[in-house]
Amino acid sequence: MSTVFFDIDTQYDFLLPAGALPVPGAERLIAHIATLNRWAARQGIVVVSTMDAHGEDDPEFRVWPGHCIAGTLGQRKPEATLLERRVRVPSRAATFDLIGTQQVILEKQALDCFTNPNIGEVLRRLDAERCIVYGVVTEYCVRMAAFGLLKTGRAVEIVTDAIETLKREDGEAALAEFTAAGGQLTTLAAVAGIPESGR
């Protein structure tokens, strides 16, 4: 079974307290995300890293404060979460080559990564059957990615110690809904075989 990791929106504007739209407690995830991404690379597993790449007046900013504007520091991912061989897939119809890549940077301009018209082709080329999902925020972008993948008929797992919520009760409700729909919950230790003390 071909496995693909999905690293959802782990960008400075969400992860750091000084970010434009910080998620409380998310800074602690950076080491976990880096561990998962690097472990995947060592196993030959491709990481799909979704990234907000907004214009300065994107419609999303009518609902959320401005964040992750393309080209800004806040839009970037922490260096520790980046892999050496990566390919950027923009949020418009595009041609791209995934041969030899370790990390697909899948750009998006909305909460749902399935708004990127290339995601279906990315999944097809990676022959993804099992998807391991982690990142921020549990009740929004992580939930949408996980449910979008479930709807394609793939096996989907969320890494519970590599996600963070804006509201704890909303995050718990999202996970309950996910498992009720056939998704599975897992941990960093179960996925990567790394005990707590080894992180």
N, CA and C atoms as an extended XYZ file, in Angstrom:
597
Properties=species:S:1:pos:R:3:atomname:S:1:resname:S:1:resid:I:1 pbc="F F F"
N         0.851       -1.194        0.000 N   MET     1
C         0.000        0.000        0.000 CA  MET     1
C         0.885        1.242        0.000 C   MET     1
N         0.706        2.105       -0.975 N   SER     2
C         1.519        3.312       -1.100 CA  SER     2
C         1.035        4.386       -0.121 C   SER     2
N         1.963        4.883        0.683 N   THR     3
C         1.641        5.880        1.710 CA  THR     3
C         2.139        7.255        1.292 C   THR     3
N         1.333        8.278        1.565 N   VAL     4
C         1.724        9.674        1.353 CA  VAL     4
C         1.408       10.438        2.632 C   VAL     4
N         2.331       11.294        3.051 N   PHE     5
C         2.112       12.136        4.226 CA  PHE     5
C         1.545       13.478        3.781 C   PHE     5
N         0.603       14.000        4.549 N   PHE     6
C         0.015       15.312        4.282 CA  PHE     6
C         0.289       16.240        5.458 C   PHE     6
N         1.165       17.199        5.221 N   ASP     7
C         1.598       18.204        6.203 CA  ASP     7
C         0.784       19.467        5.893 C   ASP     7
N        -0.189       19.749        6.751 N   ILE     8
C        -1.182       20.781        6.439 CA  ILE     8
C        -0.838       22.146        7.047 C   ILE     8
N        -0.537       23.104        6.174 N   ASP     9
C        -0.453       24.533        6.533 CA  ASP     9
C         0.510       24.857        7.678 C   ASP     9
N         1.613       24.136        7.778 N   THR    10
C         2.563       24.445        8.857 CA  THR    10
C         3.463       25.597        8.402 C   THR    10
N         2.923       26.801        8.566 N   GLN    11
C         3.558       28.037        8.111 CA  GLN    11
C         3.696       29.003        9.281 C   GLN    11
N         4.663       29.898        9.169 N   TYR    12
C         4.980       30.792       10.286 CA  TYR    12
C         3.777       31.589       10.783 C   TYR    12
N         2.923       32.064        9.885 N   ASP    13
C         1.788       32.881       10.321 CA  ASP    13
C         0.827       32.119       11.229 C   ASP    13
N         0.836       30.791       11.132 N   PHE    14
C        -0.009       29.968       12.005 CA  PHE    14
C         0.746       29.417       13.209 C   PHE    14
N         2.027       29.117       13.015 N   LEU    15
C         2.789       28.391       14.031 CA  LEU    15
C         3.387       29.265       15.124 C   LEU    15
N         3.724       30.500       14.806 N   LEU    16
C         4.440       31.338       15.764 CA  LEU    16
C         3.504       32.340       16.439 C   LEU    16
N         3.722       32.618       17.726 N   PRO    17
C         2.887       33.594       18.434 CA  PRO    17
C         2.856       34.957       17.754 C   PRO    17
N         3.943       35.316       17.068 N   ALA    18
C         4.007       36.611       16.381 CA  ALA    18
C         3.408       36.559       14.976 C   ALA    18
N         2.898       35.407       14.565 N   GLY    19
C         2.324       35.266       13.231 CA  GLY    19
C         1.036       36.055       13.072 C   GLY    19
N         0.613       36.208       11.835 N   ALA    20
C        -0.588       37.009       11.551 CA  ALA    20
C        -1.870       36.341       12.047 C   ALA    20
N        -1.878       35.018       12.103 N   LEU    21
C        -3.065       34.279       12.550 CA  LEU    21
C        -2.594       33.090       13.394 C   LEU    21
N        -2.016       33.373       14.563 N   PRO    22
C        -1.374       32.307       15.346 CA  PRO    22
C        -2.370       31.335       15.966 C   PRO    22
N        -1.966       30.089       15.997 N   VAL    23
C        -2.734       29.024       16.645 CA  VAL    23
C        -2.064       28.764       17.998 C   VAL    23
N        -2.745       29.055       19.115 N   PRO    24
C        -2.117       28.876       20.423 CA  PRO    24
C        -1.591       27.455       20.607 C   PRO    24
N        -0.321       27.356       20.999 N   GLY    25
C         0.297       26.057       21.241 CA  GLY    25
C         0.900       25.402       20.018 C   GLY    25
N         0.721       26.002       18.838 N   ALA    26
C         1.177       25.344       17.609 CA  ALA    26
C         2.692       25.351       17.444 C   ALA    26
N         3.366       26.277       18.109 N   GLU    27
C         4.823       26.346       17.966 CA  GLU    27
C         5.486       25.025       18.367 C   GLU    27
N         4.892       24.341       19.350 N   ARG    28
C         5.455       23.068       19.815 CA  ARG    28
C         5.407       21.991       18.739 C   ARG    28
N         4.568       22.198       17.720 N   LEU    29
C         4.433       21.197       16.669 CA  LEU    29
C         5.610       21.169       15.704 C   LEU    29
N         6.380       22.233       15.650 N   ILE    30
C         7.423       22.325       14.617 CA  ILE    30
C         8.350       21.117       14.660 C   ILE    30
N         8.802       20.740       15.864 N   ALA    31
C         9.702       19.588       15.980 CA  ALA    31
C         9.016       18.304       15.542 C   ALA    31
N         7.731       18.167       15.853 N   HIS    32
C         6.998       16.962       15.466 CA  HIS    32
C         6.820       16.893       13.949 C   HIS    32
N         6.485       18.029       13.339 N   ILE    33
C         6.315       18.069       11.880 CA  ILE    33
C         7.641       17.743       11.194 C   ILE    33
N         8.721       18.331       11.697 N   ALA    34
C        10.045       18.061       11.127 CA  ALA    34
C        10.389       16.582       11.245 C   ALA    34
N        10.085       15.980       12.403 N   THR    35
C        10.353       14.559       12.611 CA  THR    35
C         9.587       13.707       11.604 C   THR    35
N         8.308       13.988       11.453 N   LEU    36
C         7.490       13.217       10.514 CA  LEU    36
C         7.971       13.390        9.071 C   LEU    36
N         8.229       14.628        8.678 N   ASN    37
C         8.647       14.877        7.293 CA  ASN    37
C         9.978       14.199        6.980 C   ASN    37
N        10.920       14.293        7.907 N   ARG    38
C        12.249       13.713        7.656 CA  ARG    38
C        12.209       12.192        7.720 C   ARG    38
N        11.378       11.665        8.628 N   TRP    39
C        11.221       10.215        8.684 CA  TRP    39
C        10.628        9.705        7.370 C   TRP    39
N         9.619       10.410        6.860 N   ALA    40
C         9.012       10.033        5.581 CA  ALA    40
C        10.059       10.009        4.478 C   ALA    40
N        10.886       11.046        4.424 N   ALA    41
C        11.913       11.119        3.385 CA  ALA    41
C        12.870        9.934        3.464 C   ALA    41
N        13.232        9.540        4.674 N   ARG    42
C        14.138        8.394        4.837 CA  ARG    42
C        13.499        7.091        4.365 C   ARG    42
N        12.179        7.019        4.458 N   GLN    43
C        11.465        5.809        4.021 CA  GLN    43
C        11.084        5.848        2.542 C   GLN    43
N        11.394        6.951        1.877 N   GLY    44
C        10.999        7.091        0.474 CA  GLY    44
C         9.534        7.455        0.301 C   GLY    44
N         8.922        8.002        1.375 N   ILE    45
C         7.525        8.424        1.340 CA  ILE    45
C         7.476        9.908        0.984 C   ILE    45
N         6.651       10.262        0.020 N   VAL    46
C         6.531       11.666       -0.386 CA  VAL    46
C         5.644       12.411        0.607 C   VAL    46
N         6.037       13.634        0.930 N   VAL    47
C         5.256       14.520        1.796 CA  VAL    47
C         4.580       15.573        0.921 C   VAL    47
N         3.264       15.666        1.023 N   VAL    48
C         2.529       16.750        0.377 CA  VAL    48
C         2.295       17.816        1.439 C   VAL    48
N         2.930       18.959        1.280 N   SER    49
C         2.797       20.050        2.243 CA  SER    49
C         1.893       21.121        1.656 C   SER    49
N         0.679       21.241        2.209 N   THR    50
C        -0.202       22.302        1.731 CA  THR    50
C         0.272       23.629        2.306 C   THR    50
N         0.152       24.676        1.503 N   MET    51
C         0.585       26.004        1.930 CA  MET    51
C        -0.370       27.062        1.417 C   MET    51
N        -0.907       27.859        2.336 N   ASP    52
C        -1.644       29.033        1.906 CA  ASP    52
C        -0.697       29.945        1.128 C   ASP    52
N        -1.172       30.458        0.022 N   ALA    53
C        -0.390       31.400       -0.786 CA  ALA    53
C        -1.362       32.465       -1.287 C   ALA    53
N        -1.698       33.382       -0.390 N   HIS    54
C        -2.752       34.352       -0.678 CA  HIS    54
C        -2.232       35.593       -1.402 C   HIS    54
N        -3.125       36.179       -2.190 N   GLY    55
C        -2.903       37.529       -2.687 CA  GLY    55
C        -3.300       38.504       -1.587 C   GLY    55
N        -3.001       39.778       -1.772 N   GLU    56
C        -3.247       40.751       -0.702 CA  GLU    56
C        -4.729       41.011       -0.458 C   GLU    56
N        -5.578       40.681       -1.409 N   ASP    57
C        -7.007       40.945       -1.235 CA  ASP    57
C        -7.845       39.695       -1.481 C   ASP    57
N        -7.324       38.535       -1.097 N   ASP    58
C        -8.067       37.291       -1.296 CA  ASP    58
C        -9.410       37.335       -0.565 C   ASP    58
N       -10.452       36.731       -1.155 N   PRO    59
C       -11.779       36.725       -0.530 CA  PRO    59
C       -11.788       36.156        0.884 C   PRO    59
N       -10.870       35.241        1.175 N   GLU    60
C       -10.808       34.636        2.514 CA  GLU    60
C       -10.611       35.683        3.610 C   GLU    60
N       -10.006       36.821        3.246 N   PHE    61
C        -9.712       37.846        4.249 CA  PHE    61
C       -10.963       38.605        4.695 C   PHE    61
N       -12.104       38.317        4.077 N   ARG    62
C       -13.361       38.878        4.584 CA  ARG    62
C       -13.822       38.118        5.825 C   ARG    62
N       -13.290       36.893        5.975 N   VAL    63
C       -13.653       36.039        7.117 CA  VAL    63
C       -12.533       35.987        8.149 C   VAL    63
N       -11.290       35.874        7.673 N   TRP    64
C       -10.119       35.754        8.538 CA  TRP    64
C        -9.196       36.953        8.333 C   TRP    64
N        -8.450       37.333        9.360 N   PRO    65
C        -7.444       38.391        9.155 CA  PRO    65
C        -6.441       37.987        8.076 C   PRO    65
N        -5.839       38.966        7.415 N   GLY    66
C        -4.848       38.693        6.384 CA  GLY    66
C        -3.716       37.824        6.917 C   GLY    66
N        -3.289       36.822        6.112 N   HIS    67
C        -2.240       35.909        6.552 CA  HIS    67
C        -1.645       35.206        5.332 C   HIS    67
N        -0.447       34.697        5.504 N   CYS    68
C         0.227       33.866        4.497 CA  CYS    68
C         0.168       34.479        3.101 C   CYS    68
N         0.449       35.763        3.023 N   ILE    69
C         0.489       36.433        1.716 CA  ILE    69
C         1.747       35.984        0.982 C   ILE    69
N         1.557       35.536       -0.251 N   ALA    70
C         2.655       34.951       -1.028 CA  ALA    70
C         3.887       35.844       -1.017 C   ALA    70
N         5.022       35.239       -0.713 N   GLY    71
C         6.293       35.955       -0.711 CA  GLY    71
C         6.684       36.572        0.610 C   GLY    71
N         5.798       36.553        1.602 N   THR    72
C         6.136       37.128        2.910 CA  THR    72
C         6.757       36.066        3.810 C   THR    72
N         7.413       36.529        4.862 N   LEU    73
C         8.006       35.616        5.831 CA  LEU    73
C         6.931       34.739        6.463 C   LEU    73
N         5.785       35.317        6.769 N   GLY    74
C         4.722       34.571        7.414 CA  GLY    74
C         4.187       33.430        6.569 C   GLY    74
N         4.340       33.519        5.245 N   GLN    75
C         3.849       32.477        4.364 CA  GLN    75
C         4.791       31.271        4.316 C   GLN    75
N         6.009       31.441        4.775 N   ARG    76
C         7.017       30.384        4.662 CA  ARG    76
C         6.813       29.279        5.694 C   ARG    76
N         7.390       28.126        5.397 N   LYS    77
C         7.442       27.014        6.337 CA  LYS    77
C         8.768       27.066        7.094 C   LYS    77
N         8.803       26.597        8.331 N   PRO    78
C        10.086       26.493        9.037 CA  PRO    78
C        11.054       25.610        8.248 C   PRO    78
N        12.301       26.003        8.213 N   GLU    79
C        13.318       25.261        7.447 CA  GLU    79
C        13.361       23.789        7.837 C   GLU    79
N        13.173       23.499        9.111 N   ALA    80
C        13.265       22.118        9.587 CA  ALA    80
C        12.198       21.216        8.974 C   ALA    80
N        11.132       21.811        8.458 N   THR    81
C        10.042       21.011        7.877 CA  THR    81
C        10.175       20.848        6.369 C   THR    81
N        11.187       21.486        5.784 N   LEU    82
C        11.396       21.417        4.337 CA  LEU    82
C        12.364       20.294        3.990 C   LEU    82
N        12.074       19.591        2.924 N   LEU    83
C        12.948       18.537        2.438 CA  LEU    83
C        13.739       19.042        1.235 C   LEU    83
N        14.825       18.366        0.937 N   GLU    84
C        15.765       18.877       -0.067 CA  GLU    84
C        15.164       18.928       -1.470 C   GLU    84
N        14.521       17.863       -1.902 N   ARG    85
C        14.003       17.810       -3.272 CA  ARG    85
C        12.491       18.055       -3.228 C   ARG    85
N        12.102       19.248       -3.612 N   ARG    86
C        10.688       19.593       -3.541 CA  ARG    86
C        10.220       20.278       -4.829 C   ARG    86
N         8.916       20.149       -5.050 N   VAL    87
C         8.279       20.701       -6.242 CA  VAL    87
C         7.101       21.547       -5.794 C   VAL    87
N         6.972       22.735       -6.352 N   ARG    88
C         5.842       23.609       -6.033 CA  ARG    88
C         4.740       23.382       -7.060 C   ARG    88
N         3.518       23.168       -6.553 N   VAL    89
C         2.350       23.004       -7.424 CA  VAL    89
C         1.394       24.149       -7.114 C   VAL    89
N         1.252       25.118       -8.028 N   PRO    90
C         0.442       26.304       -7.759 CA  PRO    90
C        -1.060       25.982       -7.711 C   PRO    90
N        -1.830       26.932       -7.218 N   SER    91
C        -3.271       26.730       -7.062 CA  SER    91
C        -4.036       27.138       -8.321 C   SER    91
N        -3.481       26.821       -9.455 N   ARG    92
C        -4.133       27.008      -10.756 CA  ARG    92
C        -3.678       25.849      -11.628 C   ARG    92
N        -4.391       25.582      -12.693 N   ALA    93
C        -4.015       24.487      -13.588 CA  ALA    93
C        -2.564       24.667      -14.028 C   ALA    93
N        -1.761       23.624      -13.897 N   ALA    94
C        -0.333       23.748      -14.188 CA  ALA    94
C         0.242       22.389      -14.548 C   ALA    94
N         1.383       22.423      -15.220 N   THR    95
C         2.130       21.192      -15.463 CA  THR    95
C         3.221       21.099      -14.401 C   THR    95
N         3.541       19.891      -13.993 N   PHE    96
C         4.565       19.694      -12.960 CA  PHE    96
C         5.114       18.284      -13.068 C   PHE    96
N         6.320       18.103      -12.564 N   ASP    97
C         7.007       16.819      -12.616 CA  ASP    97
C         7.316       16.381      -11.194 C   ASP    97
N         6.812       15.222      -10.797 N   LEU    98
C         7.031       14.744       -9.432 CA  LEU    98
C         8.123       13.683       -9.350 C   LEU    98
N         8.745       13.352      -10.457 N   ILE    99
C         9.766       12.309      -10.437 CA  ILE    99
C        10.925       12.721       -9.543 C   ILE    99
N        11.231       11.889       -8.568 N   GLY   100
C        12.361       12.143       -7.666 CA  GLY   100
C        12.077       13.115       -6.547 C   GLY   100
N        10.871       13.667       -6.484 N   THR   101
C        10.595       14.646       -5.433 CA  THR   101
C        10.378       13.968       -4.078 C   THR   101
N        10.769       14.668       -3.028 N   GLN   102
C        10.500       14.219       -1.667 CA  GLN   102
C         9.299       14.962       -1.073 C   GLN   102
N         9.061       16.170       -1.569 N   GLN   103
C         8.042       17.034       -0.972 CA  GLN   103
C         7.341       17.833       -2.068 C   GLN   103
N         6.014       17.749       -2.043 N   VAL   104
C         5.192       18.538       -2.958 CA  VAL   104
C         4.631       19.718       -2.173 C   VAL   104
N         4.969       20.927       -2.572 N   ILE   105
C         4.406       22.122       -1.953 CA  ILE   105
C         3.130       22.459       -2.722 C   ILE   105
N         1.992       22.105       -2.129 N   LEU   106
C         0.703       22.273       -2.785 CA  LEU   106
C         0.076       23.580       -2.309 C   LEU   106
N         0.125       24.595       -3.169 N   GLU   107
C        -0.384       25.907       -2.783 CA  GLU   107
C        -1.904       25.951       -2.847 C   GLU   107
N        -2.486       26.811       -2.016 N   LYS   108
C        -3.941       26.975       -2.021 CA  LYS   108
C        -4.291       28.389       -1.588 C   LYS   108
N        -5.464       28.816       -1.989 N   GLN   109
C        -5.930       30.158       -1.642 CA  GLN   109
C        -7.244       30.112       -0.875 C   GLN   109
N        -7.583       28.929       -0.394 N   ALA   110
C        -8.794       28.742        0.410 CA  ALA   110
C        -8.490       27.700        1.476 C   ALA   110
N        -9.400       27.537        2.423 N   LEU   111
C        -9.168       26.590        3.511 CA  LEU   111
C        -8.936       25.174        3.000 C   LEU   111
N        -9.707       24.764        2.025 N   ASP   112
C        -9.715       23.384        1.552 CA  ASP   112
C        -8.641       23.156        0.496 C   ASP   112
N        -7.716       22.231        0.758 N   CYS   113
C        -6.654       21.962       -0.219 CA  CYS   113
C        -7.207       21.359       -1.510 C   CYS   113
N        -8.431       20.834       -1.468 N   PHE   114
C        -9.032       20.285       -2.677 CA  PHE   114
C        -9.520       21.378       -3.635 C   PHE   114
N        -9.366       22.645       -3.248 N   THR   115
C        -9.626       23.732       -4.194 CA  THR   115
C        -8.478       23.901       -5.183 C   THR   115
N        -7.323       23.289       -4.887 N   ASN   116
C        -6.232       23.288       -5.860 CA  ASN   116
C        -6.595       22.280       -6.949 C   ASN   116
N        -6.731       22.728       -8.204 N   PRO   117
C        -7.206       21.833       -9.261 CA  PRO   117
C        -6.244       20.700       -9.605 C   PRO   117
N        -5.029       20.753       -9.075 N   ASN   118
C        -4.016       19.749       -9.397 CA  ASN   118
C        -3.965       18.599       -8.391 C   ASN   118
N        -4.725       18.680       -7.311 N   ILE   119
C        -4.547       17.684       -6.245 CA  ILE   119
C        -4.891       16.273       -6.708 C   ILE   119
N        -5.906       16.136       -7.522 N   GLY   120
C        -6.258       14.809       -8.014 CA  GLY   120
C        -5.123       14.168       -8.793 C   GLY   120
N        -4.465       14.957       -9.629 N   GLU   121
C        -3.348       14.447      -10.421 CA  GLU   121
C        -2.149       14.143       -9.526 C   GLU   121
N        -1.921       14.956       -8.505 N   VAL   122
C        -0.834       14.680       -7.550 CA  VAL   122
C        -1.073       13.333       -6.881 C   VAL   122
N        -2.285       13.105       -6.391 N   LEU   123
C        -2.606       11.838       -5.730 CA  LEU   123
C        -2.457       10.663       -6.693 C   LEU   123
N        -2.891       10.853       -7.924 N   ARG   124
C        -2.781        9.777       -8.916 CA  ARG   124
C        -1.328        9.432       -9.197 C   ARG   124
N        -0.509       10.450       -9.405 N   ARG   125
C         0.901       10.186       -9.735 CA  ARG   125
C         1.651        9.566       -8.560 C   ARG   125
N         1.273        9.922       -7.346 N   LEU   126
C         1.934        9.353       -6.168 CA  LEU   126
C         1.359        7.985       -5.809 C   LEU   126
N         0.313        7.575       -6.522 N   ASP   127
C        -0.341        6.291       -6.267 CA  ASP   127
C        -0.725        6.170       -4.789 C   ASP   127
N        -1.267        7.250       -4.259 N   ALA   128
C        -1.565        7.316       -2.823 CA  ALA   128
C        -2.755        6.428       -2.473 C   ALA   128
N        -2.533        5.498       -1.543 N   GLU   129
C        -3.603        4.645       -1.039 CA  GLU   129
C        -3.863        4.898        0.444 C   GLU   129
N        -2.801        5.228        1.170 N   ARG   130
C        -2.890        5.511        2.607 CA  ARG   130
C        -2.318        6.907        2.834 C   ARG   130
N        -3.080        7.761        3.517 N   CYS   131
C        -2.664        9.149        3.732 CA  CYS   131
C        -2.578        9.431        5.223 C   CYS   131
N        -1.432        9.933        5.644 N   ILE   132
C        -1.189       10.292        7.040 CA  ILE   132
C        -1.228       11.815        7.117 C   ILE   132
N        -2.152       12.354        7.915 N   VAL   133
C        -2.440       13.797        7.922 CA  VAL   133
C        -2.062       14.406        9.269 C   VAL   133
N        -1.457       15.602        9.220 N   TYR   134
C        -1.091       16.330       10.437 CA  TYR   134
C        -0.901       17.795       10.094 C   TYR   134
N        -0.855       18.661       11.115 N   GLY   135
C        -0.658       20.096       10.883 CA  GLY   135
C        -1.708       20.929       11.599 C   GLY   135
N        -2.070       22.053       10.995 N   VAL   136
C        -3.030       22.982       11.614 CA  VAL   136
C        -4.052       23.449       10.566 C   VAL   136
N        -5.210       23.811       10.979 N   VAL   137
C        -5.819       23.691       12.295 CA  VAL   137
C        -6.777       22.508       12.244 C   VAL   137
N        -6.880       21.748       13.321 N   THR   138
C        -7.647       20.505       13.317 CA  THR   138
C        -9.052       20.673       12.746 C   THR   138
N        -9.797       21.661       13.261 N   GLU   139
C       -11.216       21.763       12.913 CA  GLU   139
C       -11.476       22.479       11.593 C   GLU   139
N       -10.430       22.976       10.950 N   TYR   140
C       -10.601       23.641        9.664 CA  TYR   140
C        -9.815       22.919        8.565 C   TYR   140
N        -8.599       23.341        8.319 N   CYS   141
C        -7.868       22.820        7.160 CA  CYS   141
C        -7.493       21.344        7.286 C   CYS   141
N        -7.133       20.900        8.500 N   VAL   142
C        -6.819       19.479        8.689 CA  VAL   142
C        -8.075       18.643        8.436 C   VAL   142
N        -9.184       19.075        8.995 N   ARG   143
C       -10.457       18.359        8.814 CA  ARG   143
C       -10.829       18.285        7.334 C   ARG   143
N       -10.725       19.409        6.618 N   MET   144
C       -11.099       19.424        5.204 CA  MET   144
C       -10.203       18.522        4.370 C   MET   144
N        -8.910       18.532        4.659 N   ALA   145
C        -7.989       17.656        3.932 CA  ALA   145
C        -8.314       16.196        4.213 C   ALA   145
N        -8.519       15.865        5.491 N   ALA   146
C        -8.787       14.471        5.867 CA  ALA   146
C       -10.086       13.967        5.241 C   ALA   146
N       -11.135       14.777        5.302 N   PHE   147
C       -12.407       14.361        4.722 CA  PHE   147
C       -12.345       14.318        3.201 C   PHE   147
N       -11.624       15.254        2.603 N   GLY   148
C       -11.455       15.218        1.153 CA  GLY   148
C       -10.768       13.945        0.700 C   GLY   148
N        -9.762       13.512        1.456 N   LEU   149
C        -9.057       12.279        1.126 CA  LEU   149
C        -9.936       11.059        1.360 C   LEU   149
N       -10.691       11.067        2.453 N   LEU   150
C       -11.624        9.958        2.705 CA  LEU   150
C       -12.611        9.798        1.555 C   LEU   150
N       -13.093       10.915        1.037 N   LYS   151
C       -14.095       10.869       -0.035 CA  LYS   151
C       -13.544       10.267       -1.315 C   LYS   151
N       -12.211       10.240       -1.451 N   THR   152
C       -11.609        9.619       -2.636 CA  THR   152
C       -11.472        8.111       -2.458 C   THR   152
N       -11.845        7.597       -1.291 N   GLY   153
C       -11.766        6.160       -1.034 CA  GLY   153
C       -10.450        5.697       -0.452 C   GLY   153
N        -9.590        6.630       -0.078 N   ARG   154
C        -8.294        6.257        0.483 CA  ARG   154
C        -8.384        6.031        1.992 C   ARG   154
N        -7.443        5.255        2.522 N   ALA   155
C        -7.323        5.093        3.966 CA  ALA   155
C        -6.646        6.338        4.523 C   ALA   155
N        -7.221        6.937        5.566 N   VAL   156
C        -6.716        8.211        6.083 CA  VAL   156
C        -6.538        8.116        7.597 C   VAL   156
N        -5.399        8.601        8.073 N   GLU   157
C        -5.107        8.640        9.500 CA  GLU   157
C        -4.669       10.053        9.879 C   GLU   157
N        -5.102       10.516       11.036 N   ILE   158
C        -4.670       11.805       11.571 CA  ILE   158
C        -3.745       11.553       12.759 C   ILE   158
N        -2.605       12.228       12.768 N   VAL   159
C        -1.621       12.081       13.845 CA  VAL   159
C        -2.008       13.041       14.969 C   VAL   159
N        -2.559       12.510       16.048 N   THR   160
C        -3.183       13.351       17.080 CA  THR   160
C        -2.202       14.204       17.872 C   THR   160
N        -0.919       13.811       17.943 N   ASP   161
C         0.044       14.644       18.656 CA  ASP   161
C         0.863       15.508       17.701 C   ASP   161
N         0.365       15.684       16.494 N   ALA   162
C         1.002       16.582       15.533 CA  ALA   162
C        -0.050       17.477       14.872 C   ALA   162
N        -1.102       17.802       15.652 N   ILE   163
C        -2.145       18.732       15.215 CA  ILE   163
C        -2.428       19.703       16.356 C   ILE   163
N        -3.067       20.817       16.035 N   GLU   164
C        -3.468       21.777       17.073 CA  GLU   164
C        -4.779       22.420       16.663 C   GLU   164
N        -5.543       22.838       17.669 N   THR   165
C        -6.865       23.405       17.445 CA  THR   165
C        -6.902       24.882       17.831 C   THR   165
N        -7.929       25.566       17.336 N   LEU   166
C        -8.231       26.903       17.839 CA  LEU   166
C        -9.160       26.800       19.046 C   LEU   166
N       -10.127       25.868       18.966 N   LYS   167
C       -11.035       25.610       20.085 CA  LYS   167
C       -11.035       24.116       20.345 C   LYS   167
N       -10.647       23.741       21.554 N   ARG   168
C       -10.489       22.328       21.894 CA  ARG   168
C       -11.743       21.513       21.581 C   ARG   168
N       -12.912       22.042       21.957 N   GLU   169
C       -14.140       21.271       21.744 CA  GLU   169
C       -14.439       21.085       20.258 C   GLU   169
N       -14.098       22.090       19.443 N   ASP   170
C       -14.309       21.963       18.002 CA  ASP   170
C       -13.360       20.934       17.398 C   ASP   170
N       -12.130       20.924       17.886 N   GLY   171
C       -11.158       19.938       17.422 CA  GLY   171
C       -11.576       18.528       17.780 C   GLY   171
N       -12.055       18.344       19.012 N   GLU   172
C       -12.504       17.021       19.445 CA  GLU   172
C       -13.711       16.563       18.625 C   GLU   172
N       -14.615       17.498       18.349 N   ALA   173
C       -15.786       17.157       17.536 CA  ALA   173
C       -15.373       16.757       16.118 C   ALA   173
N       -14.390       17.465       15.563 N   ALA   174
C       -13.907       17.148       14.214 CA  ALA   174
C       -13.296       15.750       14.169 C   ALA   174
N       -12.524       15.390       15.186 N   LEU   175
C       -11.912       14.063       15.222 CA  LEU   175
C       -12.960       12.970       15.394 C   LEU   175
N       -13.976       13.245       16.210 N   ALA   176
C       -15.052       12.273       16.391 CA  ALA   176
C       -15.808       12.052       15.083 C   ALA   176
N       -16.062       13.141       14.372 N   GLU   177
C       -16.746       13.054       13.078 CA  GLU   177
C       -15.897       12.282       12.074 C   GLU   177
N       -14.592       12.516       12.122 N   PHE   178
C       -13.652       11.849       11.218 CA  PHE   178
C       -13.632       10.338       11.454 C   PHE   178
N       -13.541        9.931       12.708 N   THR   179
C       -13.506        8.491       12.989 CA  THR   179
C       -14.852        7.837       12.659 C   THR   179
N       -15.941        8.566       12.890 N   ALA   180
C       -17.263        8.032       12.553 CA  ALA   180
C       -17.397        7.804       11.047 C   ALA   180
N       -16.654        8.586       10.257 N   ALA   181
C       -16.700        8.462        8.792 CA  ALA   181
C       -15.722        7.413        8.265 C   ALA   181
N       -14.993        6.757        9.175 N   GLY   182
C       -14.086        5.690        8.752 CA  GLY   182
C       -12.613        6.028        8.845 C   GLY   182
N       -12.285        7.249        9.293 N   GLY   183
C       -10.890        7.617        9.471 CA  GLY   183
C       -10.306        6.990       10.729 C   GLY   183
N        -8.985        6.979       10.808 N   GLN   184
C        -8.287        6.408       11.957 CA  GLN   184
C        -7.434        7.483       12.633 C   GLN   184
N        -7.247        7.327       13.945 N   LEU   185
C        -6.356        8.207       14.696 CA  LEU   185
C        -5.073        7.448       15.010 C   LEU   185
N        -3.960        8.166       14.963 N   THR   186
C        -2.673        7.548       15.257 CA  THR   186
C        -1.797        8.552       15.994 C   THR   186
N        -0.565        8.176       16.280 N   THR   187
C         0.381        9.049       16.971 CA  THR   187
C         1.710        9.060       16.225 C   THR   187
N         2.531       10.022       16.553 N   LEU   188
C         3.851       10.102       15.943 CA  LEU   188
C         4.639        8.829       16.224 C   LEU   188
N         4.552        8.306       17.468 N   ALA   189
C         5.277        7.097       17.818 CA  ALA   189
C         4.806        5.908       16.994 C   ALA   189
N         3.480        5.815       16.786 N   ALA   190
C         2.952        4.689       16.021 CA  ALA   190
C         3.331        4.777       14.553 C   ALA   190
N         3.372        5.988       14.025 N   VAL   191
C         3.696        6.180       12.611 CA  VAL   191
C         5.187        5.983       12.348 C   VAL   191
N         5.997        6.664       13.147 N   ALA   192
C         7.438        6.705       12.877 CA  ALA   192
C         8.258        5.822       13.809 C   ALA   192
N         7.603        5.179       14.777 N   GLY   193
C         8.333        4.296       15.679 CA  GLY   193
C         9.302        5.029       16.582 C   GLY   193
N         8.989        6.295       16.876 N   ILE   194
C         9.899        7.113       17.681 CA  ILE   194
C         9.263        7.333       19.050 C   ILE   194
N         9.868        6.815       20.114 N   PRO   195
C         9.289        7.012       21.450 CA  PRO   195
C         9.348        8.467       21.871 C   PRO   195
N         8.539        8.816       22.865 N   GLU   196
C         8.451       10.192       23.371 CA  GLU   196
C         9.820       10.785       23.638 C   GLU   196
N        10.697       10.010       24.268 N   SER   197
C        12.025       10.526       24.648 CA  SER   197
C        12.928       10.750       23.450 C   SER   197
N        12.559       10.176       22.281 N   GLY   198
C        13.410       10.302       21.112 CA  GLY   198
C        13.056       11.457       20.208 C   GLY   198
N        12.080       12.282       20.624 N   ARG   199
C        11.658       13.396       19.765 CA  ARG   199
C        12.532       14.609       19.939 C   ARG   199
